[in-house]
Amino acid sequence: MTSKVFLLYAETQIHAGRGAEVGIVDLPIQRERTTRFPIIQGIKGALRANIKDEELKVGKEKIFGSEPSDEGTLPGRLAFSEAKILLFPVRNPEQLFVWVTCPLVLIRFLKNFNSKSALNLIENIEKNSQLDDKTALTTNERETIWLEEIRLKAQKAEFLSMFGGKISESIVTTDYIKEKLKKDLVVVSDSMFSRIVETMTEVVPRIRISEKGVVETGALWYEEYLPQDTIMYFVVRETTYSDGSELQTLEEVLNGRIISVGGKETVGKGLAMVSEVTFND
């Protein structure tokens, strides 16, 4: 069945929470249980809330399904995956920040494309996948690279520039960011990436103010956010109910659109730019 892959570029910090927990962070973000990689569930609901019915030629009901009612519901004609991490921004003293990823993340992403260029990239990644936790692949010629306080031995990988160029072509953003995407990519081992995305997110303290304008006693909590410039992706596929028009209609409405994802919208969080990504030969 036909599918399209869309990027989510974080214009602000994003909090897609999984509920309160007992620990240092009261409201953590959603993660895969096995890898601890960040995810965002409920993309379908976020898109539905951000798109008006009149914007879609076929109507929202055909794409997302009908609202619950006593008379039953109609299924949507498109299936939406969760959003998965692709590139995670990490502070770097030379480039201010670089985007970090790992072989597992890249291979998962590229498997969504049926093209020779995507297959060639997967082959190159698999050849370079035996990384230890002291080594990183980079787009530039250098001996070492710092990821916050972590110092890694660096090796230049030609395929990274090709991958960065493809993402840069697709993403809807400024020319400055596009150029940075081509040259500031880093690949670390899967285990190192898991530690990075678990320890280098943003943790923000929040307080609650009473009606008297003072901080309420005990009303202090900590929320976890994906940092601005995080890049994620999600996949939209046609279902057996589709007549072939819904996916193209959705792509026309989504490409280059800023949507609200996750919570904390009223405090200026959760804004992400959507753009379709392709790997054509």
LUMKE-933624 format. One record per residue (C-alpha): x, y, z. Coordinates in pm, 1 decimal. Each point is the difference from the previous one (the first is absolute). Example, Ala and Ser with C-alpha at 12.3 -4.5 7.8 and 13.67 -1.06 7.14 Angstrom:
BEGIN
((1230.0; -450.0; 780.0)) ((137.0; 344.0; -66.0)) 
This chain:
BEGIN
((0.0; 0.0; 0.0)) ((112.2; 356.1; -68.8)) ((157.2; 194.2; 285.7)) ((164.9; 335.9; 62.3)) ((258.4; 98.2; 259.5)) ((-18.7; 338.9; 172.0)) ((260.4; 181.1; 208.0)) ((-80.7; 189.8; 318.7)) ((246.1; 283.4; 64.2)) ((-33.8; 136.6; 353.7)) ((-39.9; 377.9; -18.9)) ((-31.5; 6.4; 380.8)) ((56.5; -249.7; 279.5)) ((-247.6; -289.6; -12.3)) ((-161.4; -181.1; 291.6)) ((-190.0; -314.6; -96.9)) ((-46.8; -140.4; 347.4)) ((-84.4; -344.3; 131.8)) ((-147.3; 117.3; 330.5)) ((132.9; 68.0; 346.4)) ((276.1; -214.8; 147.6)) ((180.5; -25.5; 330.9)) ((354.9; 115.7; -63.6)) ((214.1; 305.1; -69.6)) ((-211.7; 90.5; -305.2)) ((-367.8; 14.0; 90.1)) ((-127.3; 13.7; -360.0)) ((234.4; -191.4; -235.0)) ((-37.7; -34.0; -376.4)) ((-113.0; -312.2; -183.8)) ((267.7; -258.0; -82.9)) ((34.5; -343.9; -151.6)) ((18.8; -255.2; 278.5)) ((291.6; -196.6; -149.8)) ((228.7; 269.5; -143.3)) ((-107.7; 303.7; 205.0)) ((-14.5; 199.6; -325.1)) ((-252.7; 288.8; 9.9)) ((-329.9; -49.6; -183.3)) ((-321.4; 198.6; -37.5)) ((-322.0; -196.3; -2.6)) ((-328.4; 147.4; -115.0)) ((125.3; 166.8; -319.6)) ((-332.9; -74.7; -165.5)) ((-186.6; 192.6; 270.2)) ((242.5; 292.6; -17.7)) ((-42.1; 29.3; -376.5)) ((-376.3; -27.7; 25.1)) ((-9.3; 283.1; 255.2)) ((221.0; 224.0; -214.9)) ((-180.6; -42.0; -333.6)) ((-338.1; 149.5; -83.6)) ((-255.3; -204.8; -189.9)) ((-24.6; 250.8; -283.2)) ((374.3; -26.4; -68.4)) ((-32.5; -360.4; -114.0)) ((-158.8; -72.0; -336.4)) ((-127.6; -339.8; 116.3)) ((-99.1; 115.4; 352.4)) ((150.1; -83.0; 338.9)) ((-228.9; -297.6; 59.6)) ((137.3; -197.2; -294.0)) ((359.1; 56.0; 109.8)) ((-25.3; -24.0; 379.6)) ((-327.4; -187.1; 49.0)) ((-323.7; 118.5; 154.9)) ((-47.9; 130.0; 352.6)) ((-126.7; -253.8; 257.9)) ((-378.9; -22.3; 13.6)) ((-277.3; -232.8; 110.5)) ((-52.6; -95.8; -363.5)) ((352.9; -135.4; -31.6)) ((311.1; 138.5; -167.1)) ((148.2; -10.0; -346.7)) ((371.5; -90.9; -26.1)) ((244.2; 243.8; -152.7)) ((148.0; -78.0; -338.7)) ((357.2; 74.5; 107.6)) ((215.0; -159.7; 272.1)) ((239.5; 213.0; 206.1)) ((312.2; -121.1; 178.7)) ((142.1; 152.2; 314.3)) ((273.3; 258.9; -45.4)) ((349.7; -142.4; 45.9)) ((327.8; 176.9; 65.7)) ((230.0; 63.6; -297.7)) ((249.2; 274.0; 96.1)) ((58.2; 125.9; 354.4)) ((177.3; 335.8; 60.2)) ((291.3; -7.6; 244.8)) ((219.1; 287.6; 116.8)) ((343.0; 17.8; -163.3)) ((270.0; 262.2; 74.1)) ((107.1; 37.5; -364.1)) ((-332.8; -2.9; -190.7)) ((-220.2; 118.3; 291.9)) ((-203.1; -315.9; -49.5)) ((2.1; -304.6; -226.4)) ((-269.1; -253.4; -84.9)) ((66.3; -347.7; 135.6)) ((-149.0; -330.9; -113.1)) ((96.9; -369.2; -8.0)) ((-1.5; -296.3; -243.4)) ((-323.7; -149.5; 135.2)) ((-189.3; 327.7; -37.4)) ((130.5; 58.3; -353.3)) ((-78.4; -351.5; -120.9)) ((-352.4; 13.7; 145.3)) ((-57.4; 327.9; -179.1)) ((143.7; -102.3; -337.4)) ((-195.2; -327.2; -9.2)) ((-309.6; 211.0; -70.3)) ((129.7; 88.2; -348.3)) ((-0.1; -232.3; -297.7)) ((283.1; 158.3; -196.8)) ((354.1; -86.7; -101.5)) ((146.3; 304.1; 178.1)) ((-162.6; -103.6; 329.7)) ((125.7; -358.8; -39.6)) ((351.9; 126.3; -74.8)) ((-6.6; 211.0; 313.4)) ((-113.6; -299.7; 207.2)) ((294.0; -203.3; -138.3)) ((243.6; 276.7; 92.6)) ((-147.2; 30.7; 349.3)) ((19.7; -375.9; 56.9)) ((367.4; 2.2; -104.1)) ((66.3; 268.5; 262.2)) ((-238.9; -128.0; 269.3)) ((264.0; -164.8; 221.3)) ((64.1; 312.5; 205.6)) ((121.9; -10.8; 357.3)) ((-98.2; 259.6; 260.0)) ((323.2; 193.8; -53.5)) ((-34.6; 58.3; -376.4)) ((-229.0; 213.9; -216.2)) ((-51.0; 44.5; -374.2)) ((-4.9; 361.6; -120.3)) ((-52.0; 199.0; -318.3)) ((323.0; 197.8; 47.0)) ((364.2; -98.8; 22.0)) ((100.2; 18.0; 366.8)) ((177.8; -202.9; 265.0)) ((-245.0; 39.0; 285.9)) ((-346.4; 135.7; 65.7)) ((-165.0; 116.4; 321.3)) ((-364.6; -75.9; 76.8)) ((-56.6; 212.6; 310.3)) ((255.7; -146.0; 243.6)) ((57.7; -320.8; -201.3)) ((317.7; -13.4; -210.5)) ((-4.1; -247.1; -290.7)) ((249.8; -103.1; -263.0)) ((-128.8; 115.1; -340.4)) ((-1.0; -173.5; -337.9)) ((-123.2; 164.9; -319.5)) ((-281.9; -185.7; -177.3)) ((-84.7; 103.7; -356.4)) ((-354.3; -138.8; 13.1)) ((-92.0; 248.3; 273.0)) ((34.0; 296.8; -235.3)) ((-228.2; -175.5; -249.2)) ((-255.4; -70.6; 271.4)) ((17.1; 356.1; 134.2)) ((-47.3; 135.2; -350.9)) ((-316.7; -206.6; -49.2)) ((-147.4; 120.3; 329.3)) ((101.3; 357.7; -79.5)) ((-178.2; -15.1; -338.0)) ((-324.0; -114.9; 161.1)) ((-25.1; 199.8; 318.5)) ((-184.2; 332.3; -1.5)) ((224.0; 241.2; 187.7)) ((257.3; 277.3; -53.7)) ((299.6; -30.7; -231.9)) ((228.3; 30.3; 303.1)) ((-148.8; -308.8; 164.4)) ((3.9; -186.3; -332.3)) ((373.9; 61.7; -35.9)) ((62.9; -97.4; 361.0)) ((-183.9; -329.9; -55.5)) ((242.6; -87.7; -277.8)) ((312.5; 35.7; 213.2)) ((-83.6; -40.5; 369.3)) ((-119.0; -360.2; 27.8)) ((147.7; -256.6; 238.3)) ((-65.7; -375.1; 27.9)) ((73.4; -174.2; 329.4)) ((-60.1; -357.7; 113.5)) ((-356.1; -108.1; 79.3)) ((78.9; -30.9; 370.9)) ((167.3; 342.5; 13.0)) ((-294.5; 158.9; -181.2)) ((-241.1; -155.3; 249.7)) ((194.7; 161.1; 285.5)) ((16.4; 335.8; -179.4)) ((-373.8; 26.4; -66.4)) ((-74.0; -102.8; 358.0)) ((240.3; 239.2; 174.3)) ((24.1; 301.5; -235.1)) ((-364.5; 99.8; -25.5)) ((-117.1; 325.3; 158.8)) ((-145.8; -14.2; 352.3)) ((-198.8; 310.2; 90.7)) ((-128.7; 93.5; 348.3)) ((-359.1; 123.5; 17.4)) ((-196.5; 162.1; 281.8)) ((-366.2; 71.3; 63.7)) ((-114.5; 347.6; 106.3)) ((-295.9; 38.6; 235.6)) ((-284.8; 246.9; -45.6)) ((189.8; 232.6; 233.9)) ((291.0; 13.8; -244.2)) ((246.6; -200.5; 209.7)) ((150.9; -345.7; -47.5)) ((-216.9; -269.6; 152.6)) ((168.9; -217.1; 260.7)) ((135.5; -321.5; -150.2)) ((-103.8; 103.1; -352.6)) ((339.7; -55.3; -162.9)) ((50.8; -266.4; -266.0)) ((241.3; -88.0; -280.0)) ((-92.0; -65.6; -363.9)) ((215.4; -164.8; -266.6)) ((18.7; 138.7; -353.9)) ((154.5; -95.3; -330.0)) ((225.8; 295.5; -90.1)) ((-68.0; 243.7; -279.9)) ((145.5; -118.8; -336.2)) ((-78.2; -365.0; 74.9)) ((-99.8; -179.9; -321.9)) ((-246.9; -288.6; 8.9)) ((-200.3; -181.2; -266.4)) ((-326.8; -183.6; -43.6)) ((-150.1; -216.6; -274.3)) ((-349.3; 25.3; -150.4)) ((-129.1; -302.2; -193.5)) ((-309.8; -68.6; -202.3)) ((-234.8; -261.1; 146.8)) ((-223.0; -241.6; -189.6)) ((-279.4; 260.8; 24.5)) ((198.7; 257.5; -201.5)) ((-94.4; 94.6; -355.9)) ((345.9; 144.3; -67.9)) ((-82.4; 369.4; 39.1)) ((24.6; 56.0; 374.7)) ((378.2; -28.0; 39.9)) ((74.2; 255.1; -270.2)) ((-261.7; 235.4; 141.9)) ((153.4; -22.4; 347.2)) ((351.2; 59.1; -135.3)) ((-112.8; 319.9; -174.6)) ((-141.7; 134.9; 327.2)) ((284.2; -111.2; 228.4)) ((315.2; 89.6; -192.1)) ((152.4; 315.0; 151.2)) ((-263.4; 24.6; 274.9)) ((73.5; 75.9; 365.2)) ((-207.4; -214.7; 235.3)) ((-32.2; -34.4; 376.1)) ((122.5; -332.1; 140.4)) ((-23.9; -120.1; 358.2)) ((-89.7; 220.0; 294.0)) ((90.1; 344.9; 134.9)) ((-127.3; 185.0; -306.9)) ((-111.8; 301.4; 204.3)) ((355.5; 55.3; 130.4)) ((143.7; 2.4; -351.0)) ((115.0; -360.4; -26.1)) ((-68.7; -282.6; -242.6)) ((25.6; 178.1; -336.2)) ((140.9; -210.0; -284.2)) ((39.9; 50.0; -374.3)) ((-126.3; -285.8; -216.9)) ((156.4; -85.4; -336.2)) ((-5.7; -306.1; -223.4)) ((334.2; -173.8; -52.7)) ((86.5; -209.7; -303.7)) ((303.0; -203.9; -112.1)) ((-48.3; -7.9; -375.5)) ((269.7; -147.5; -222.9)) 
